[in-house]
Amino acid sequence: MHLMLLRHAKSDWDAGSRSDHERPLNPRGIRSAERMGEVIQDLGLVPDLVVSSTATRARSTAELARLAGGWGSRLVLEDRLYGASVQDTLQVAADHGGGCDRLMLVGHEPTWSMTVRRLTGAVAAIKTATLADVELNANTWGDVTTASGSLVTLLQPRQFLRTDGDDQ
């Protein structure tokens, strides 16, 4: 079983007087979300299910990645991922993971890096639009709240965005 944690892409801090929850992606964030969707598809890492925070920037990241990558994954919005603790995050995975080999959660820092550390012991920089893929040492998703695992993939969008002007 793999728990994939995708941090939302770069948001637009200049989007006016919107609340933190309603902050949209900026143009760089849109490009990064789309590119990560393609990369995840190209690498054969498409999740069986995507569960996203209800925050606009997380939901948009999930939607853009799915569309750009051509994933057949269903998207579920989950209120508990906005402002979640590590334990909340693992409980969301337990609640939604049944029947999945690969479950992707789309959400926020600092929870994502703390979750990776809790599961693997690894200290990982989960920058915007970064994907952390954790292989779990668990028999069922119900065991994830007490499981450990190994960080098998850490993908950052800057590794894959073109720098020749094509991504503008």
MILUM-589936 format. One record per atom (N, C-alpha, C): atom name; residue number from 0; residue in three letters; x, y, z. Coordinates in nm, 3 decimals, padded with zeros to 5 digits. Layout:
<nodes>
CA, NUM, ALA, X, Y, Z
...
</nodes>
This chain:
<nodes>
N, 0, MET, 00.084, -00.118, 00.000
CA, 0, MET, 00.000, 00.000, 00.000
C, 0, MET, 00.088, 00.124, 00.000
N, 1, HIS, 00.046, 00.222, -00.076
CA, 1, HIS, 00.119, 00.348, -00.085
C, 1, HIS, 00.030, 00.464, -00.045
N, 2, LEU, 00.079, 00.546, 00.046
CA, 2, LEU, 00.015, 00.672, 00.080
C, 2, LEU, 00.094, 00.782, 00.012
N, 3, MET, 00.027, 00.851, -00.080
CA, 3, MET, 00.091, 00.958, -00.156
C, 3, MET, 00.041, 01.092, -00.102
N, 4, LEU, 00.134, 01.176, -00.065
CA, 4, LEU, 00.100, 01.308, -00.011
C, 4, LEU, 00.146, 01.413, -00.112
N, 5, LEU, 00.049, 01.483, -00.171
CA, 5, LEU, 00.078, 01.590, -00.266
C, 5, LEU, 00.043, 01.723, -00.200
N, 6, ARG, 00.142, 01.808, -00.187
CA, 6, ARG, 00.114, 01.941, -00.132
C, 6, ARG, 00.054, 02.027, -00.243
N, 7, HIS, -00.038, 02.113, -00.204
CA, 7, HIS, -00.097, 02.205, -00.303
C, 7, HIS, 00.012, 02.285, -00.372
N, 8, ALA, -00.017, 02.327, -00.493
CA, 8, ALA, 00.078, 02.408, -00.571
C, 8, ALA, 00.079, 02.552, -00.518
N, 9, LYS, 00.167, 02.632, -00.576
CA, 9, LYS, 00.189, 02.771, -00.532
C, 9, LYS, 00.060, 02.852, -00.541
N, 10, SER, 00.025, 02.916, -00.431
CA, 10, SER, -00.099, 02.994, -00.428
C, 10, SER, -00.072, 03.142, -00.452
N, 11, ASP, -00.179, 03.213, -00.476
CA, 11, ASP, -00.173, 03.355, -00.510
C, 11, ASP, -00.202, 03.438, -00.385
N, 12, TRP, -00.096, 03.489, -00.324
CA, 12, TRP, -00.110, 03.570, -00.204
C, 12, TRP, -00.167, 03.708, -00.235
N, 13, ASP, -00.168, 03.746, -00.362
CA, 13, ASP, -00.220, 03.878, -00.403
C, 13, ASP, -00.361, 03.869, -00.458
N, 14, ALA, -00.435, 03.768, -00.418
CA, 14, ALA, -00.569, 03.744, -00.474
C, 14, ALA, -00.677, 03.827, -00.406
N, 15, GLY, -00.640, 03.934, -00.343
CA, 15, GLY, -00.740, 04.020, -00.280
C, 15, GLY, -00.769, 03.981, -00.138
N, 16, SER, -00.887, 04.008, -00.095
CA, 16, SER, -00.923, 03.990, 00.046
C, 16, SER, -00.985, 03.853, 00.072
N, 17, ARG, -00.953, 03.756, -00.008
CA, 17, ARG, -01.007, 03.622, 00.014
C, 17, ARG, -00.949, 03.561, 00.141
N, 18, SER, -01.024, 03.471, 00.201
CA, 18, SER, -00.976, 03.401, 00.320
C, 18, SER, -00.866, 03.303, 00.280
N, 19, ASP, -00.791, 03.255, 00.377
CA, 19, ASP, -00.687, 03.156, 00.350
C, 19, ASP, -00.746, 03.034, 00.281
N, 20, HIS, -00.863, 02.991, 00.323
CA, 20, HIS, -00.928, 02.874, 00.266
C, 20, HIS, -00.962, 02.894, 00.119
N, 21, GLU, -00.990, 03.015, 00.078
CA, 21, GLU, -01.033, 03.044, -00.060
C, 21, GLU, -00.920, 03.092, -00.151
N, 22, ARG, -00.796, 03.094, -00.103
CA, 22, ARG, -00.685, 03.144, -00.183
C, 22, ARG, -00.661, 03.054, -00.304
N, 23, PRO, -00.659, 03.111, -00.426
CA, 23, PRO, -00.642, 03.031, -00.548
C, 23, PRO, -00.494, 03.007, -00.579
N, 24, LEU, -00.471, 02.929, -00.683
CA, 24, LEU, -00.335, 02.908, -00.733
C, 24, LEU, -00.292, 03.027, -00.817
N, 25, ASN, -00.162, 03.053, -00.819
CA, 25, ASN, -00.109, 03.155, -00.910
C, 25, ASN, -00.070, 03.085, -01.042
N, 26, PRO, -00.031, 03.159, -01.145
CA, 26, PRO, 00.002, 03.094, -01.273
C, 26, PRO, 00.111, 02.987, -01.262
N, 27, ARG, 00.214, 03.011, -01.181
CA, 27, ARG, 00.319, 02.910, -01.162
C, 27, ARG, 00.261, 02.785, -01.097
N, 28, GLY, 00.171, 02.804, -01.002
CA, 28, GLY, 00.106, 02.692, -00.936
C, 28, GLY, 00.023, 02.609, -01.031
N, 29, ILE, -00.047, 02.674, -01.121
CA, 29, ILE, -00.126, 02.602, -01.221
C, 29, ILE, -00.035, 02.517, -01.308
N, 30, ARG, 00.075, 02.574, -01.356
CA, 30, ARG, 00.171, 02.498, -01.440
C, 30, ARG, 00.229, 02.380, -01.363
N, 31, SER, 00.265, 02.403, -01.237
CA, 31, SER, 00.325, 02.297, -01.156
C, 31, SER, 00.226, 02.183, -01.131
N, 32, ALA, 00.102, 02.217, -01.100
CA, 32, ALA, 00.000, 02.114, -01.075
C, 32, ALA, -00.021, 02.029, -01.200
N, 33, GLU, -00.032, 02.096, -01.314
CA, 33, GLU, -00.051, 02.023, -01.440
C, 33, GLU, 00.069, 01.934, -01.471
N, 34, ARG, 00.187, 01.988, -01.454
CA, 34, ARG, 00.308, 01.911, -01.485
C, 34, ARG, 00.323, 01.791, -01.393
N, 35, MET, 00.292, 01.809, -01.265
CA, 35, MET, 00.302, 01.696, -01.172
C, 35, MET, 00.201, 01.588, -01.208
N, 36, GLY, 00.085, 01.627, -01.256
CA, 36, GLY, -00.013, 01.528, -01.303
C, 36, GLY, 00.041, 01.445, -01.417
N, 37, GLU, 00.109, 01.510, -01.510
CA, 37, GLU, 00.170, 01.439, -01.623
C, 37, GLU, 00.283, 01.347, -01.577
N, 38, VAL, 00.366, 01.397, -01.487
CA, 38, VAL, 00.480, 01.320, -01.436
C, 38, VAL, 00.431, 01.196, -01.361
N, 39, ILE, 00.331, 01.213, -01.278
CA, 39, ILE, 00.276, 01.101, -01.202
C, 39, ILE, 00.223, 00.994, -01.298
N, 40, GLN, 00.157, 01.037, -01.404
CA, 40, GLN, 00.108, 00.944, -01.507
C, 40, GLN, 00.226, 00.876, -01.577
N, 41, ASP, 00.323, 00.955, -01.620
CA, 41, ASP, 00.438, 00.901, -01.693
C, 41, ASP, 00.516, 00.798, -01.612
N, 42, LEU, 00.523, 00.818, -01.481
CA, 42, LEU, 00.598, 00.728, -01.393
C, 42, LEU, 00.516, 00.608, -01.344
N, 43, GLY, 00.390, 00.601, -01.386
CA, 43, GLY, 00.305, 00.491, -01.344
C, 43, GLY, 00.266, 00.495, -01.198
N, 44, LEU, 00.252, 00.617, -01.144
CA, 44, LEU, 00.221, 00.634, -01.001
C, 44, LEU, 00.078, 00.683, -00.979
N, 45, VAL, -00.009, 00.668, -01.075
CA, 45, VAL, -00.146, 00.721, -01.064
C, 45, VAL, -00.217, 00.655, -00.947
N, 46, PRO, -00.274, 00.738, -00.859
CA, 46, PRO, -00.344, 00.683, -00.743
C, 46, PRO, -00.480, 00.624, -00.782
N, 47, ASP, -00.526, 00.531, -00.699
CA, 47, ASP, -00.659, 00.474, -00.718
C, 47, ASP, -00.767, 00.574, -00.677
N, 48, LEU, -00.737, 00.656, -00.577
CA, 48, LEU, -00.831, 00.755, -00.525
C, 48, LEU, -00.752, 00.878, -00.483
N, 49, VAL, -00.809, 00.996, -00.507
CA, 49, VAL, -00.750, 01.122, -00.463
C, 49, VAL, -00.846, 01.185, -00.363
N, 50, VAL, -00.795, 01.217, -00.245
CA, 50, VAL, -00.873, 01.283, -00.141
C, 50, VAL, -00.806, 01.417, -00.114
N, 51, SER, -00.880, 01.525, -00.133
CA, 51, SER, -00.822, 01.659, -00.123
C, 51, SER, -00.884, 01.740, -00.011
N, 52, SER, -00.802, 01.824, 00.047
CA, 52, SER, -00.851, 01.931, 00.135
C, 52, SER, -00.952, 02.013, 00.056
N, 53, THR, -01.045, 02.073, 00.126
CA, 53, THR, -01.145, 02.157, 00.061
C, 53, THR, -01.092, 02.297, 00.029
N, 54, ALA, -00.972, 02.331, 00.074
CA, 54, ALA, -00.915, 02.462, 00.042
C, 54, ALA, -00.902, 02.475, -00.110
N, 55, THR, -00.933, 02.592, -00.162
CA, 55, THR, -00.933, 02.614, -00.307
C, 55, THR, -00.802, 02.574, -00.371
N, 56, ARG, -00.689, 02.610, -00.311
CA, 56, ARG, -00.559, 02.580, -00.371
C, 56, ARG, -00.531, 02.430, -00.376
N, 57, ALA, -00.576, 02.355, -00.277
CA, 57, ALA, -00.557, 02.209, -00.276
C, 57, ALA, -00.651, 02.143, -00.376
N, 58, ARG, -00.777, 02.181, -00.372
CA, 58, ARG, -00.876, 02.124, -00.464
C, 58, ARG, -00.835, 02.149, -00.609
N, 59, SER, -00.790, 02.271, -00.639
CA, 59, SER, -00.747, 02.305, -00.775
C, 59, SER, -00.625, 02.224, -00.816
N, 60, THR, -00.531, 02.205, -00.725
CA, 60, THR, -00.413, 02.123, -00.754
C, 60, THR, -00.455, 01.981, -00.791
N, 61, ALA, -00.544, 01.924, -00.711
CA, 61, ALA, -00.591, 01.787, -00.738
C, 61, ALA, -00.661, 01.779, -00.873
N, 62, GLU, -00.750, 01.874, -00.900
CA, 62, GLU, -00.826, 01.871, -01.025
C, 62, GLU, -00.734, 01.889, -01.146
N, 63, LEU, -00.642, 01.984, -01.139
CA, 63, LEU, -00.552, 02.010, -01.251
C, 63, LEU, -00.459, 01.891, -01.276
N, 64, ALA, -00.406, 01.832, -01.171
CA, 64, ALA, -00.317, 01.716, -01.187
C, 64, ALA, -00.392, 01.600, -01.251
N, 65, ARG, -00.513, 01.573, -01.204
CA, 65, ARG, -00.594, 01.463, -01.260
C, 65, ARG, -00.622, 01.486, -01.408
N, 66, LEU, -00.663, 01.606, -01.443
CA, 66, LEU, -00.697, 01.635, -01.583
C, 66, LEU, -00.574, 01.630, -01.673
N, 67, ALA, -00.466, 01.696, -01.632
CA, 67, ALA, -00.346, 01.701, -01.715
C, 67, ALA, -00.283, 01.563, -01.731
N, 68, GLY, -00.291, 01.480, -01.627
CA, 68, GLY, -00.234, 01.347, -01.632
C, 68, GLY, -00.326, 01.243, -01.693
N, 69, GLY, -00.452, 01.281, -01.715
CA, 69, GLY, -00.547, 01.186, -01.771
C, 69, GLY, -00.579, 01.071, -01.676
N, 70, TRP, -00.574, 01.097, -01.546
CA, 70, TRP, -00.601, 00.993, -01.448
C, 70, TRP, -00.749, 00.956, -01.447
N, 71, GLY, -00.778, 00.833, -01.421
CA, 71, GLY, -00.916, 00.789, -01.403
C, 71, GLY, -00.958, 00.791, -01.256
N, 72, SER, -00.872, 00.843, -01.172
CA, 72, SER, -00.896, 00.844, -01.027
C, 72, SER, -01.015, 00.931, -00.992
N, 73, ARG, -01.093, 00.883, -00.897
CA, 73, ARG, -01.203, 00.962, -00.843
C, 73, ARG, -01.146, 01.063, -00.743
N, 74, LEU, -01.209, 01.181, -00.734
CA, 74, LEU, -01.168, 01.286, -00.641
C, 74, LEU, -01.274, 01.303, -00.535
N, 75, VAL, -01.231, 01.299, -00.409
CA, 75, VAL, -01.319, 01.320, -00.294
C, 75, VAL, -01.266, 01.441, -00.218
N, 76, LEU, -01.355, 01.533, -00.182
CA, 76, LEU, -01.316, 01.648, -00.101
C, 76, LEU, -01.339, 01.615, 00.046
N, 77, GLU, -01.241, 01.650, 00.129
CA, 77, GLU, -01.245, 01.612, 00.270
C, 77, GLU, -01.212, 01.732, 00.357
N, 78, ASP, -01.313, 01.780, 00.431
CA, 78, ASP, -01.296, 01.896, 00.521
C, 78, ASP, -01.185, 01.875, 00.623
N, 79, ARG, -01.168, 01.754, 00.670
CA, 79, ARG, -01.073, 01.727, 00.779
C, 79, ARG, -00.928, 01.751, 00.739
N, 80, LEU, -00.897, 01.758, 00.609
CA, 80, LEU, -00.758, 01.779, 00.568
C, 80, LEU, -00.714, 01.924, 00.576
N, 81, TYR, -00.806, 02.018, 00.587
CA, 81, TYR, -00.769, 02.159, 00.604
C, 81, TYR, -00.743, 02.182, 00.752
N, 82, GLY, -00.618, 02.212, 00.786
CA, 82, GLY, -00.582, 02.233, 00.926
C, 82, GLY, -00.563, 02.103, 01.003
N, 83, ALA, -00.543, 01.993, 00.931
CA, 83, ALA, -00.533, 01.861, 00.994
C, 83, ALA, -00.402, 01.843, 01.069
N, 84, SER, -00.408, 01.762, 01.173
CA, 84, SER, -00.287, 01.716, 01.242
C, 84, SER, -00.238, 01.589, 01.171
N, 85, VAL, -00.124, 01.539, 01.211
CA, 85, VAL, -00.074, 01.413, 01.155
C, 85, VAL, -00.174, 01.301, 01.182
N, 86, GLN, -00.223, 01.293, 01.304
CA, 86, GLN, -00.318, 01.186, 01.338
C, 86, GLN, -00.447, 01.201, 01.258
N, 87, ASP, -00.496, 01.325, 01.240
CA, 87, ASP, -00.614, 01.348, 01.156
C, 87, ASP, -00.590, 01.298, 01.014
N, 88, THR, -00.471, 01.328, 00.961
CA, 88, THR, -00.435, 01.289, 00.824
C, 88, THR, -00.436, 01.137, 00.811
N, 89, LEU, -00.376, 01.068, 00.906
CA, 89, LEU, -00.372, 00.922, 00.901
C, 89, LEU, -00.512, 00.862, 00.917
N, 90, GLN, -00.596, 00.928, 00.995
CA, 90, GLN, -00.734, 00.879, 01.009
C, 90, GLN, -00.812, 00.897, 00.879
N, 91, VAL, -00.789, 01.008, 00.809
CA, 91, VAL, -00.851, 01.028, 00.678
C, 91, VAL, -00.807, 00.917, 00.584
N, 92, ALA, -00.678, 00.884, 00.584
CA, 92, ALA, -00.627, 00.775, 00.499
C, 92, ALA, -00.695, 00.644, 00.537
N, 93, ALA, -00.708, 00.616, 00.665
CA, 93, ALA, -00.773, 00.493, 00.710
C, 93, ALA, -00.919, 00.489, 00.665
N, 94, ASP, -00.986, 00.603, 00.673
CA, 94, ASP, -01.128, 00.608, 00.640
C, 94, ASP, -01.155, 00.595, 00.490
N, 95, HIS, -01.062, 00.642, 00.407
CA, 95, HIS, -01.085, 00.643, 00.261
C, 95, HIS, -01.008, 00.537, 00.184
N, 96, GLY, -00.909, 00.474, 00.246
CA, 96, GLY, -00.816, 00.389, 00.173
C, 96, GLY, -00.865, 00.252, 00.133
N, 97, GLY, -00.972, 00.205, 00.193
CA, 97, GLY, -01.020, 00.070, 00.162
C, 97, GLY, -01.031, 00.044, 00.013
N, 98, GLY, -00.974, -00.065, -00.032
CA, 98, GLY, -00.980, -00.101, -00.173
C, 98, GLY, -00.875, -00.035, -00.260
N, 99, CYS, -00.789, 00.048, -00.202
CA, 99, CYS, -00.685, 00.118, -00.279
C, 99, CYS, -00.548, 00.055, -00.256
N, 100, ASP, -00.471, 00.047, -00.363
CA, 100, ASP, -00.329, 00.017, -00.348
C, 100, ASP, -00.252, 00.147, -00.329
N, 101, ARG, -00.298, 00.252, -00.401
CA, 101, ARG, -00.236, 00.385, -00.394
C, 101, ARG, -00.344, 00.487, -00.360
N, 102, LEU, -00.327, 00.553, -00.247
CA, 102, LEU, -00.417, 00.658, -00.203
C, 102, LEU, -00.340, 00.789, -00.201
N, 103, MET, -00.392, 00.892, -00.268
CA, 103, MET, -00.329, 01.024, -00.266
C, 103, MET, -00.412, 01.119, -00.182
N, 104, LEU, -00.345, 01.188, -00.090
CA, 104, LEU, -00.406, 01.297, -00.016
C, 104, LEU, -00.342, 01.426, -00.065
N, 105, VAL, -00.424, 01.528, -00.088
CA, 105, VAL, -00.374, 01.658, -00.134
C, 105, VAL, -00.403, 01.758, -00.024
N, 106, GLY, -00.296, 01.821, 00.027
CA, 106, GLY, -00.316, 01.909, 00.140
C, 106, GLY, -00.200, 02.004, 00.163
N, 107, HIS, -00.161, 02.019, 00.289
CA, 107, HIS, -00.088, 02.137, 00.334
C, 107, HIS, 00.033, 02.105, 00.420
N, 108, GLU, 00.121, 02.202, 00.426
CA, 108, GLU, 00.232, 02.204, 00.520
C, 108, GLU, 00.188, 02.282, 00.643
N, 109, PRO, 00.247, 02.254, 00.758
CA, 109, PRO, 00.358, 02.162, 00.782
C, 109, PRO, 00.315, 02.017, 00.803
N, 110, THR, 00.186, 01.989, 00.790
CA, 110, THR, 00.136, 01.855, 00.819
C, 110, THR, 00.197, 01.748, 00.730
N, 111, TRP, 00.218, 01.778, 00.601
CA, 111, TRP, 00.270, 01.675, 00.512
C, 111, TRP, 00.411, 01.632, 00.552
N, 112, SER, 00.500, 01.726, 00.579
CA, 112, SER, 00.636, 01.687, 00.618
C, 112, SER, 00.635, 01.617, 00.754
N, 113, MET, 00.548, 01.658, 00.844
CA, 113, MET, 00.538, 01.592, 00.975
C, 113, MET, 00.483, 01.450, 00.959
N, 114, THR, 00.393, 01.429, 00.865
CA, 114, THR, 00.337, 01.296, 00.840
C, 114, THR, 00.444, 01.204, 00.781
N, 115, VAL, 00.522, 01.255, 00.687
CA, 115, VAL, 00.632, 01.177, 00.629
C, 115, VAL, 00.730, 01.137, 00.740
N, 116, ARG, 00.763, 01.232, 00.826
CA, 116, ARG, 00.857, 01.202, 00.935
C, 116, ARG, 00.799, 01.098, 01.031
N, 117, ARG, 00.671, 01.113, 01.065
CA, 117, ARG, 00.605, 01.018, 01.157
C, 117, ARG, 00.606, 00.876, 01.098
N, 118, LEU, 00.580, 00.865, 00.968
CA, 118, LEU, 00.572, 00.732, 00.905
C, 118, LEU, 00.708, 00.671, 00.874
N, 119, THR, 00.806, 00.755, 00.836
CA, 119, THR, 00.932, 00.703, 00.782
C, 119, THR, 01.056, 00.742, 00.861
N, 120, GLY, 01.047, 00.845, 00.942
CA, 120, GLY, 01.165, 00.899, 01.010
C, 120, GLY, 01.242, 00.996, 00.923
N, 121, ALA, 01.204, 01.010, 00.796
CA, 121, ALA, 01.275, 01.098, 00.703
C, 121, ALA, 01.235, 01.243, 00.724
N, 122, VAL, 01.332, 01.331, 00.710
CA, 122, VAL, 01.307, 01.475, 00.710
C, 122, VAL, 01.304, 01.517, 00.564
N, 123, ALA, 01.186, 01.555, 00.516
CA, 123, ALA, 01.168, 01.588, 00.375
C, 123, ALA, 01.111, 01.728, 00.360
N, 124, ALA, 01.164, 01.802, 00.266
CA, 124, ALA, 01.112, 01.935, 00.234
C, 124, ALA, 00.996, 01.917, 00.137
N, 125, ILE, 00.876, 01.938, 00.186
CA, 125, ILE, 00.757, 01.923, 00.102
C, 125, ILE, 00.717, 02.062, 00.053
N, 126, LYS, 00.786, 02.107, -00.050
CA, 126, LYS, 00.757, 02.238, -00.108
C, 126, LYS, 00.629, 02.231, -00.189
N, 127, THR, 00.583, 02.344, -00.237
CA, 127, THR, 00.458, 02.344, -00.313
C, 127, THR, 00.465, 02.248, -00.431
N, 128, ALA, 00.356, 02.175, -00.452
CA, 128, ALA, 00.336, 02.077, -00.559
C, 128, ALA, 00.433, 01.959, -00.552
N, 129, THR, 00.492, 01.936, -00.436
CA, 129, THR, 00.581, 01.821, -00.417
C, 129, THR, 00.499, 01.698, -00.381
N, 130, LEU, 00.539, 01.584, -00.435
CA, 130, LEU, 00.476, 01.456, -00.405
C, 130, LEU, 00.570, 01.371, -00.322
N, 131, ALA, 00.521, 01.323, -00.209
CA, 131, ALA, 00.592, 01.224, -00.129
C, 131, ALA, 00.513, 01.094, -00.137
N, 132, ASP, 00.579, 00.986, -00.176
CA, 132, ASP, 00.515, 00.855, -00.189
C, 132, ASP, 00.574, 00.764, -00.082
N, 133, VAL, 00.489, 00.721, 00.010
CA, 133, VAL, 00.531, 00.639, 00.123
C, 133, VAL, 00.473, 00.499, 00.106
N, 134, GLU, 00.562, 00.400, 00.102
CA, 134, GLU, 00.518, 00.260, 00.101
C, 134, GLU, 00.497, 00.220, 00.247
N, 135, LEU, 00.377, 00.177, 00.278
CA, 135, LEU, 00.340, 00.148, 00.416
C, 135, LEU, 00.367, 00.003, 00.454
N, 136, ASN, 00.410, -00.018, 00.578
CA, 136, ASN, 00.423, -00.151, 00.636
C, 136, ASN, 00.295, -00.178, 00.715
N, 137, ALA, 00.188, -00.203, 00.642
CA, 137, ALA, 00.058, -00.226, 00.704
C, 137, ALA, -00.018, -00.327, 00.618
N, 138, ASN, -00.106, -00.400, 00.682
CA, 138, ASN, -00.186, -00.499, 00.610
C, 138, ASN, -00.315, -00.442, 00.555
N, 139, THR, -00.370, -00.343, 00.625
CA, 139, THR, -00.494, -00.279, 00.582
C, 139, THR, -00.483, -00.129, 00.608
N, 140, TRP, -00.569, -00.053, 00.541
CA, 140, TRP, -00.571, 00.091, 00.564
C, 140, TRP, -00.612, 00.123, 00.707
N, 141, GLY, -00.687, 00.035, 00.769
CA, 141, GLY, -00.724, 00.055, 00.909
C, 141, GLY, -00.604, 00.056, 01.003
N, 142, ASP, -00.494, -00.004, 00.958
CA, 142, ASP, -00.371, -00.009, 01.039
C, 142, ASP, -00.282, 00.113, 01.020
N, 143, VAL, -00.317, 00.203, 00.929
CA, 143, VAL, -00.226, 00.312, 00.893
C, 143, VAL, -00.199, 00.407, 01.009
N, 144, THR, -00.291, 00.421, 01.102
CA, 144, THR, -00.271, 00.516, 01.211
C, 144, THR, -00.157, 00.474, 01.304
N, 145, THR, -00.118, 00.347, 01.300
CA, 145, THR, -00.007, 00.300, 01.383
C, 145, THR, 00.108, 00.244, 01.299
N, 146, ALA, 00.098, 00.256, 01.168
CA, 146, ALA, 00.196, 00.196, 01.077
C, 146, ALA, 00.323, 00.280, 01.065
N, 147, SER, 00.423, 00.216, 01.007
CA, 147, SER, 00.544, 00.285, 00.964
C, 147, SER, 00.556, 00.260, 00.815
N, 148, GLY, 00.659, 00.317, 00.755
CA, 148, GLY, 00.677, 00.298, 00.612
C, 148, GLY, 00.810, 00.349, 00.565
N, 149, SER, 00.828, 00.348, 00.433
CA, 149, SER, 00.951, 00.395, 00.370
C, 149, SER, 00.917, 00.500, 00.266
N, 150, LEU, 00.992, 00.608, 00.265
CA, 150, LEU, 00.977, 00.710, 00.162
C, 150, LEU, 01.043, 00.656, 00.036
N, 151, VAL, 00.964, 00.628, -00.066
CA, 151, VAL, 01.019, 00.568, -00.187
C, 151, VAL, 01.034, 00.668, -00.301
N, 152, THR, 00.959, 00.776, -00.296
CA, 152, THR, 00.968, 00.877, -00.401
C, 152, THR, 00.941, 01.015, -00.342
N, 153, LEU, 01.022, 01.111, -00.382
CA, 153, LEU, 00.998, 01.251, -00.348
C, 153, LEU, 01.020, 01.331, -00.477
N, 154, LEU, 00.913, 01.381, -00.533
CA, 154, LEU, 00.918, 01.451, -00.662
C, 154, LEU, 00.879, 01.597, -00.644
N, 155, GLN, 00.967, 01.686, -00.687
CA, 155, GLN, 00.939, 01.829, -00.682
C, 155, GLN, 00.921, 01.881, -00.823
N, 156, PRO, 00.826, 01.971, -00.844
CA, 156, PRO, 00.796, 02.017, -00.980
C, 156, PRO, 00.914, 02.082, -01.050
N, 157, ARG, 01.003, 02.145, -00.977
CA, 157, ARG, 01.117, 02.211, -01.042
C, 157, ARG, 01.206, 02.110, -01.114
N, 158, GLN, 01.197, 01.981, -01.076
CA, 158, GLN, 01.273, 01.877, -01.145
C, 158, GLN, 01.220, 01.852, -01.286
N, 159, PHE, 01.095, 01.892, -01.309
CA, 159, PHE, 01.027, 01.853, -01.432
C, 159, PHE, 00.977, 01.970, -01.517
N, 160, LEU, 00.976, 02.091, -01.463
CA, 160, LEU, 00.930, 02.205, -01.541
C, 160, LEU, 01.039, 02.247, -01.637
N, 161, ARG, 01.000, 02.277, -01.757
CA, 161, ARG, 01.095, 02.323, -01.860
C, 161, ARG, 01.147, 02.462, -01.822
N, 162, THR, 01.275, 02.483, -01.845
CA, 162, THR, 01.335, 02.613, -01.814
C, 162, THR, 01.368, 02.691, -01.941
N, 163, ASP, 01.325, 02.638, -02.055
CA, 163, ASP, 01.357, 02.703, -02.183
C, 163, ASP, 01.249, 02.802, -02.228
N, 164, GLY, 01.158, 02.832, -02.136
CA, 164, GLY, 01.052, 02.925, -02.170
C, 164, GLY, 00.922, 02.857, -02.211
N, 165, ASP, 00.926, 02.725, -02.237
CA, 165, ASP, 00.806, 02.654, -02.280
C, 165, ASP, 00.700, 02.645, -02.171
N, 166, ASP, 00.738, 02.663, -02.045
CA, 166, ASP, 00.640, 02.651, -01.937
C, 166, ASP, 00.580, 02.786, -01.899
N, 167, GLN, 00.604, 02.885, -01.977
CA, 167, GLN, 00.554, 03.019, -01.943
C, 167, GLN, 00.408, 03.037, -01.982
</nodes>
